[in-house]
Each structure stands twice: as C-alpha cells, then as structure tokens.
Amino acid sequence: MANALDELTGPTMEEGRDTRVIAKQIPVTIGKGSKRLVIFLYIITFGLLVIKKKKLESHFMQLEQKINTNASEIDNYLEQRVMILQNAAKLLDKAIDLDKTTMVEIAKYRSGSANNEEIRNDIATKMENIGHQISVAFEQYPDLKAHQELADCLQQNSYLQREITAARTVYNDTVNQWNHDVNQWLWKQYVAAKAGYTTRVPFATSSEIREQARQVFF
C-alpha cells in the first residue's frame, strides 16, 4: 500500500501555513454499538468490570488534578516574573523617566494570577510586553549596563521565561494525555462519556506575541 502522505511527490505548500490552537472542547460520546457491547460485558463479567470502571474514574480524577497542578506551576513562575519585572522597573525608574504605564501594568498583576487559563494567558502576554519595554530601555541607556542589580533582574527574567515555557510544555503534555485517554476505546471512552468529560484546550499564545515573533530584532 502506498503512503497516504508522500513527502517526495507532494503536494507541497510553497506559501507556508500559520497554525493556531483551536479553542474548542469536544464532548466525549460513545456509539450505540459500543454501549451494547458495554452492557453485554457487564452482564457476563459484572464484578470485574465494576472494579475496572472505578479504577478508570480514579484515573481521570488524578489526571485532572495533574493538569491543575501543572497550571499552578505556570502561575508560580508568572508571579515570580511579575516581582522581578517590578524590581527592574523600579531600578530603571530611579535612573530614567520610565513610561509610567509600565509601572501601572506591573502593579496591576503584582498579586499573581487567578486560576483561570484566559486570565493566565493575558498576564503572561502583559509580562512579555513589559519585559520587552524594560529590555529596550536597558539597551538605550549604556550607563545602566554597569548597574549590577538591574543586570541581575534581567537575567532572572530571562531564566523565568524559560521556566514558564518549560512549564507550559509539561501542561500541554498532560492535556494531550487527557485528550488521548478520554477518546481511547472502549472503557476509557465509556467512562469519560458517562462523566460528561470533554477534550481540553492546550496553551495558546496571543496574537500580539505571534506578531512580535515575526519582527526583525537585529
């Protein structure tokens, strides 16, 4: 049988394609044939299947808690980054006339992020922009480069951004495992459908950050 997708003969897309995360939760469903099979299996091996069902319910509850823990880890790094950028902005404000809106934005998110994916992504985007503003100001004033405290803040900011990226990867891995398991035929899919589970949406960056990534930096 020939390959359905042949990298040698194409077709290829010369103009490229920009992909985005589809923010849609798909309900888990199970067909009538699968339901009949479940009922039949229940009848002939009732005790074993009850135990299996309980184990799978526990599996999904644990996986859900893991997703929440992964999200919390991102929040922890975001809160640390808010504090670092706040310190950097204060140091810059003493030396130059830093844009006051930068300080306002940082103060707005000083208390950390709420346990909500949309709010978490918004805060991350704001911190990206603020970090960029501070870095630009740092480059525009050569005398500031000798300021060790400011240099340390920017280094910590860079480190935390890498940690946030790594934490998002872990979060997406767990979301991917969830999306795989809720649709794994037969028993996982059946338990997920009975519980009313849906697929979960992985992390997606903002349009603003995507546009910045296309800019020429050097």
C-alpha positions as CSV (number, residue, x, y, z in Angstrom):
1,M,0.0,0.0,0.0
2,A,1.4,3.4,-1.0
3,N,1.9,6.2,1.6
4,A,-1.1,8.4,2.0
5,L,1.2,11.3,2.6
6,D,4.2,11.2,0.4
7,E,6.9,13.7,1.3
8,L,8.7,13.1,-2.0
9,T,5.9,13.7,-4.5
10,G,3.8,16.1,-2.6
11,P,1.6,18.1,-3.0
12,T,3.6,20.7,-1.1
13,M,2.5,24.2,0.2
14,E,5.1,26.7,-1.1
15,E,3.4,29.7,0.7
16,G,3.5,28.0,4.1
17,R,0.8,28.0,6.6
18,D,0.3,29.7,10.0
19,T,-1.3,27.3,12.5
20,R,-3.3,28.2,15.6
21,V,-4.7,26.4,18.5
22,I,-8.4,25.6,18.1
23,A,-10.0,26.6,21.4
24,K,-12.9,24.2,21.3
25,Q,-13.8,21.5,23.8
26,I,-15.3,18.4,22.2
27,P,-17.7,16.3,24.2
28,V,-16.8,12.6,24.5
29,T,-19.5,10.4,23.0
30,I,-19.9,6.7,22.6
31,G,-21.9,4.9,19.8
32,K,-24.9,2.6,20.3
33,G,-22.8,-0.4,19.3
34,S,-20.2,0.3,21.9
35,K,-23.0,0.8,24.5
36,R,-24.4,-2.6,23.7
37,L,-21.0,-4.1,24.0
38,V,-20.5,-2.5,27.4
39,I,-23.9,-3.8,28.6
40,F,-23.1,-7.3,27.3
41,L,-19.7,-7.3,29.0
42,Y,-21.3,-6.0,32.3
43,I,-23.7,-8.9,32.3
44,I,-21.1,-11.6,31.8
45,T,-18.3,-10.2,34.0
46,F,-20.1,-7.8,36.3
47,G,-17.8,-7.8,39.3
48,L,-14.5,-7.3,37.3
49,L,-16.0,-4.5,35.2
50,V,-17.3,-2.6,38.2
51,I,-13.7,-2.6,39.6
52,K,-12.3,-1.5,36.3
53,K,-14.8,1.3,36.0
54,K,-13.9,2.6,39.5
55,K,-10.2,2.4,38.6
56,L,-10.8,4.4,35.4
57,E,-12.8,7.0,37.3
58,S,-9.9,7.4,39.7
59,H,-7.5,7.6,36.8
60,F,-9.4,10.6,35.3
61,M,-9.7,12.4,38.7
62,Q,-5.9,12.0,39.2
63,L,-5.2,13.2,35.7
64,E,-7.4,16.2,36.2
65,Q,-5.6,17.1,39.4
66,K,-2.3,16.8,37.5
67,I,-3.5,19.3,34.9
68,N,-4.4,21.7,37.6
69,T,-1.0,21.2,39.3
70,N,0.7,21.9,36.0
71,A,-1.3,25.1,35.6
72,S,-0.4,26.2,39.1
73,E,3.3,25.7,38.3
74,I,2.9,28.2,35.4
75,D,1.2,30.6,37.8
76,N,4.1,30.3,40.3
77,Y,6.6,31.3,37.6
78,L,4.4,34.1,36.4
79,E,4.1,35.6,39.9
80,Q,7.9,35.4,40.3
81,R,8.3,37.1,37.0
82,V,5.9,39.9,38.0
83,M,8.1,40.5,41.1
84,I,11.3,40.5,39.1
85,L,10.0,42.9,36.5
86,Q,8.6,45.2,39.2
87,N,12.0,45.4,40.8
88,A,13.6,46.0,37.4
89,A,11.1,48.8,36.6
90,K,11.8,50.5,40.0
91,L,15.5,50.4,39.3
92,L,15.0,51.9,35.9
93,D,12.6,54.5,37.2
94,K,15.3,55.8,39.5
95,A,17.7,56.3,36.7
96,I,15.5,57.4,33.7
97,D,12.0,58.6,33.0
98,L,10.4,55.1,32.5
99,D,7.0,55.1,31.0
100,K,4.6,55.3,33.9
101,T,2.1,52.9,32.2
102,T,4.7,50.2,32.7
103,M,4.7,50.6,36.4
104,V,0.9,50.6,36.4
105,E,0.7,47.4,34.4
106,I,3.2,45.6,36.8
107,A,1.3,46.8,39.9
108,K,-1.9,45.5,38.4
109,Y,-0.6,42.0,38.3
110,R,1.6,42.2,41.4
111,S,-0.7,39.8,43.4
112,G,-0.2,37.0,40.9
113,S,-2.7,35.3,38.5
114,A,-6.1,33.8,39.0
115,N,-6.6,30.1,38.4
116,N,-8.1,30.7,35.0
117,E,-6.5,29.9,31.7
118,E,-7.7,33.0,29.9
119,I,-6.5,35.3,32.7
120,R,-3.2,33.4,33.0
121,N,-2.5,33.8,29.3
122,D,-3.4,37.5,29.4
123,I,-1.0,38.1,32.3
124,A,1.8,36.2,30.5
125,T,1.3,38.4,27.4
126,K,1.4,41.6,29.5
127,M,4.6,40.4,31.2
128,E,6.1,39.6,27.8
129,N,5.4,43.2,26.6
130,I,6.7,44.8,29.9
131,G,9.8,42.7,29.8
132,H,10.4,43.8,26.2
133,Q,10.0,47.5,27.2
134,I,12.4,47.2,30.1
135,S,15.0,45.4,27.9
136,V,14.7,48.2,25.2
137,A,15.2,50.9,27.9
138,F,18.2,49.0,29.2
139,E,19.8,48.9,25.7
140,Q,19.1,52.6,25.1
141,Y,21.0,53.7,28.2
142,P,24.5,52.3,28.1
143,D,25.3,53.7,31.6
144,L,22.7,51.4,33.1
145,K,24.6,48.3,31.9
146,A,27.0,48.8,34.8
147,H,24.1,48.6,37.2
148,Q,24.6,45.1,38.6
149,E,21.2,44.8,40.3
150,L,19.4,45.7,37.1
151,A,21.5,43.2,35.1
152,D,20.7,40.5,37.7
153,C,16.9,41.3,37.3
154,L,17.1,40.9,33.6
155,Q,19.0,37.7,33.9
156,Q,16.4,36.3,36.3
157,N,13.6,37.5,34.0
158,S,15.2,35.5,31.1
159,Y,15.5,32.4,33.3
160,L,11.9,32.6,34.4
161,Q,10.7,33.0,30.9
162,R,12.5,29.7,30.0
163,E,10.9,28.1,33.1
164,I,7.4,29.3,32.0
165,T,8.0,27.9,28.6
166,A,9.1,24.5,30.0
167,A,6.1,24.5,32.4
168,R,3.7,25.2,29.5
169,T,5.2,22.2,27.7
170,V,4.5,20.0,30.7
171,Y,1.0,21.3,30.9
172,N,0.4,20.6,27.2
173,D,1.8,17.1,27.6
174,T,-0.7,16.4,30.3
175,V,-3.6,17.9,28.3
176,N,-2.5,15.7,25.4
177,Q,-2.6,12.7,27.6
178,W,-6.1,13.6,28.8
179,N,-7.4,14.2,25.2
180,H,-5.9,10.8,24.3
181,D,-7.4,8.9,27.2
182,V,-11.0,10.3,27.1
183,N,-11.2,9.0,23.5
184,Q,-9.5,5.7,24.0
185,W,-11.9,2.9,23.1
186,L,-13.7,1.2,24.8
187,W,-13.7,1.6,28.6
188,K,-11.9,4.9,29.0
189,Q,-14.2,6.4,26.3
190,Y,-17.3,5.0,28.0
191,V,-16.3,6.2,31.5
192,A,-15.4,9.7,30.1
193,A,-18.7,9.9,28.2
194,K,-20.8,8.9,31.2
195,A,-19.0,11.5,33.3
196,G,-19.7,14.2,30.7
197,Y,-16.0,14.9,30.0
198,T,-14.7,16.9,27.1
199,T,-11.4,17.3,25.4
200,R,-9.2,20.1,26.9
201,V,-7.6,23.0,25.0
202,P,-3.7,23.3,25.2
203,F,-1.8,26.5,25.9
204,A,-2.1,29.1,23.1
205,T,-0.1,32.3,22.7
206,S,-1.7,35.6,21.9
207,S,-1.9,37.2,18.5
208,E,0.2,40.1,19.8
209,I,3.1,37.7,20.7
210,R,2.8,36.0,17.4
211,E,3.1,39.3,15.6
212,Q,6.2,40.2,17.7
213,A,7.8,36.9,16.7
214,R,7.7,37.9,13.0
215,Q,9.5,41.2,13.7
216,V,13.2,41.8,12.8
217,F,15.1,42.1,16.0
218,F,18.6,42.7,14.7
